[in-house]
Every structure is written in structure tokens, then in C-alpha cells.
Amino acid sequence: MRIAIIAVDGSMLSAVAGLADLFWITNQTLRAPPSGAARGMRDQAGLRVDEAQTISFDATIVSADGKARVDPQGRSLPVEGSLHDLDDCDLALVTGMALGHDGLPPVSDAILQTAAWLEKMHNRGALIGAACAGTFVLGEAGLLDGRRCTTTWWLHHAFKQRFPKAQLVWGTAVEEQDRVVTTGGPLSWVDLALHVIRREAGADVARLAADMSVADSVPLPQLVYAPRGFVNAADPLLLQAEQIIRHGRPGLSAEGLAKALNLSGRTLHRRLTELTNESPKAFITRVRIETACVLLETPSASVKQVALKCGYREETAFRRAFIQTTGMTPADYRRWSNGRQRGVLARLEDDPG
């Protein structure tokens, strides 16, 4: 598989080099799996290790003009050639980058050249991917118009303003549609690489690559890291709807929410689709689960009590919705959250200043 890792001014050195390293680690692992790892390994499509060994992820680091770039800390980021040296590729990836003085990803001549090249490669059948602020380059290429995508949570509002035609999804870790893959967060290049490996070589190969790299093969959604209610702060309607859901009776329906907002069901659906790319039902579920995350951080609250406070009459329905939204059970989330909190407190105690 021929892979182009694209560097622009401000690209993160760790991301560009890290992608190349992770694909190299995968190649080495496939050629010589650890003792016992090959036994019985197969993915959902029935791919065996000996078959997977024929797959090779061959990465080349390139820039628009073939010249070295400068990373956010002023260090040289060497490249191996220009975009135009590559007649074709199977996969092209853009990583996170430094933001401009306005706090937004820049739009330079090199980025516009890169965007045009990405569009051409996609038209030729290549898989295109981007992590964090690199998703803005895909937006400039028009590759996200009408397609589901994600970006890092703290650039969500800016992204939506710049690319209103994109089907931006709040809080997810990875989105793929029509051979376009996006991930969020400066370090989400790991998720991007593992998604590509899973897609091309199967789930077990991706899991083995993640194990060798000591990384999670299935990333958590971004919404567990983002401040609660962050996306709803963008519009008064969202804030009002959030308060109705938080303080409403259990079992609030989409029709009930529309009535409380003095809107028709159709109007509410249209407005939420425009603002968050969610249906009213999905919006209600997200707000409830975000509330549950806060409540679960209180050790004395039982899962049943949290479910009731969040509008679920049945604990089973609550657990199902929680897993679908966060990727964890309520109990697992509580342990994960408590572990993060203990880590923060430990760091504060070690360095109180």
C-alpha cells in the first residue's frame, strides 16, 4: 500500500514521524509476529497472518514543493519528495498543525496546493485521511462537503463556520465516508493509522499493531474529554433545549421537546440537523449521557439513581444508550474517570506550584 504522509508548515513532527513509524512497526510485526501472536489470528474477513504478511504499508513523507518544513517549535521536518513526485498513491494523510495568530488553521499557498492534490488523488480512487487540524485541509479540498466527518473538539465551532457543507459530527473519534477518514485531537494520528490498518488488513492485524505499540486499538469518543455542554453553547436554541432535557420528566420524547420549545417537530429536526447534525432523539440521548457522566463522577450515586436522574425509567435502556455514546459501560466510565482524577491530583501533589 503506497502511503503519502503530507507535511506542511506547522505540521507536528511527532505526528508525521509517528505515522511513518507506526506503519513501519506494523510491517515488522507482520513479517515476524511475536511468539504465539500468529496462532489462530484472523480478522472478520478470515484473513490469516500468512496472508496478512503479503500486505505492506509503504510510507513516504512529502510536501507541496519537496522542501523540508518547519514544525511548531521551529525544528526542521525533513521530507522525501514533493507531492508531484508521486504519480499515484493508495492513501494520503494530513496531520495536525500549528494554528495561526487567529487561533485557526492557516490557509497558505502550500495548503491550497495540497488540497487540490488530495482532491485529484481521491478522484483517482485513493483513500484520504486527516487528523486534528489537518481535517481543515480536507475541507479546503471540498472532500468533506456532504460527508460525515469529525475534527478535534475545540475546533468544532470554527470548522463548522468555515465548512458549512460538511456533515460535521460532534464528539466522535473517527469518521469515514466515501474513502475519506477524519479523526480528532493532536495525537489522534494513532487512531487514524490504526483505522487504516484495520480497514486494509483486518481487525486482528490492527489489534496486534496496537498491542506492539502499546496503544488502544479502539479509541474513546472525544465527547468524554470535552467540557460538558461545549457544543450546545454555540446557539441559544441548543442551550434552551439542553435545560429542558436536564430538568424535564423521564421519557421526554422528541415531540415533547419540540412542544416545550414552541416548535413543530419538523422545524426542530431541521434546526438540530443544521446546528449539530443530530436528530432530536440523538440530541436528547447525548444530553442525558453527558449529564450521566457528571453524575457518575460522584461515588455515592448508584447507576440506577443516575439513570433515573437522567430521564431513564429502565436501567437497561440507560446502560445501552451509555455504551453506544461513550464506548464504555457506566461502571467502566466511573473507573476511567476516577483514574484520570487520581492522576491529576497526584500531579498537583507532586508539583503544587
Residue, then its C-alpha position, 0 to 999 in steps of 0.5 A: m500500500r503506497i502511503a503519502i504522509i503530507a507535511v506542511d508548515g506547522s505540521m507536528l513532527s511527532a505526528v508525521a514521524g509517528l505515522a511513518d513509524l507506526f506503519w513501519i512497526t506494523n510491517q515488522t510485526l507482520r513479517a515476524p509476529p511475536s511468539g504465539a501472536a500468529r496462532g489462530m489470528r484472523d480478522q472478520a474477513g478470515l484473513r490469516v497472518d500468512e496472508a496478512q504478511t503479503i500486505s505492506f504499508d509503504a510510507t513516504i513523507v512529502s510536501a507541496d514543493g519537496k522542501a523540508r518544513v518547519d514544525p511548531q517549535g521551529r525544528s526542521l521536518p525533513v521530507e522525501g519528495s514533493l507531492h508531484d513526485l508521486d504519480d499515484c498513491d493508495l492513501a494520503l494523510v494530513t496531520g495536525m498543525a500549528l494554528g495561526h495568530d487567529g487561533l485557526p488553521p492557516v490557509s497558505d499557498a502550500i495548503l491550497q496546493t495540497a488540497a487540490w492534490l488530495e482532491k485529484m488523488h481521491n478522484r483517482g480512487a485513493l483513500i484520504g485521511a486527516a487528523c486534528a487540524g489537518t481535517f481543515v485541509l480536507g475541507e479546503a479540498g471540498l472532500l468533506d462537503g456532504r460527508r460525515c466527518t469529525t475534527t478535534w473538539w475545540l475546533h468544532h465551532a470554527f470548522k463548522q463556520r468555515f465548512p458549512k457543507a460538511q456533515l460535521v459530527w460532534g464528539t466522535a473519534v473517527e469518521e469515514q465516508d466515501r474513502v475519506v477518514t477524519t479523526g480528532g485531537p493532536l495525537s489522534w494520528v494513532d487512531l487514524a493509522l490504526h483505522v487504516i490498518r484495520r480497514e486494509a488488513g483486518a481487525d486482528v492485524a490492527r489489534l496486534a499493531a496496537d498491542m506492539s505499540v502499546a496503544d488502544s486499538v479502539p479509541l474513546p469518543q472525544l465527547v468524554y474529554a470535552p467540557r460538558g455542554f461545549v457544543n450546545a453553547a454555540d446557539p441559544l436554541l441548543l442551550q434552551a433545549e439542553q435545560i429542558i432535557r436536564h430538568g424535564r420528566p423521564g421519557l421526554s420524547a422528541e415531540g415533547l421537546a419540540k412542544a416545550l420549545n414552541l416548535s413543530g417537530r419538523t422545524l426542530h429536526r431541521r434546526l438540530t440537523e443544521l446546528t449539530n447534525e443530530s436528530p432530536k432523539a440523538f440530541i436528547t440521548r447525548v444530553r442525558i449521557e453527558t449529564a450521566c457522566v457528571l453524575l457518575e463522577t460522584p461515588s455515592a450515586s448508584v447507576k440506577q439513581v443516575a439513570l433515573k436522574c437522567g430521564y431513564r425509567e429502565e436501567t437497561a435502556f440507560r446502560r445501552a444508550f451509555i455504551q453506544t455514546t461513550g464506548m464504555t459501560p457506566a461502571d467502566y466510565r466511573r473507573w476511567s474517570n476516577g483514574r484520570q482524577r487520581g492522576v491529576l491530583a497526584r500531579l498537583e501533589d507532586d508539583p503544587g506550584 
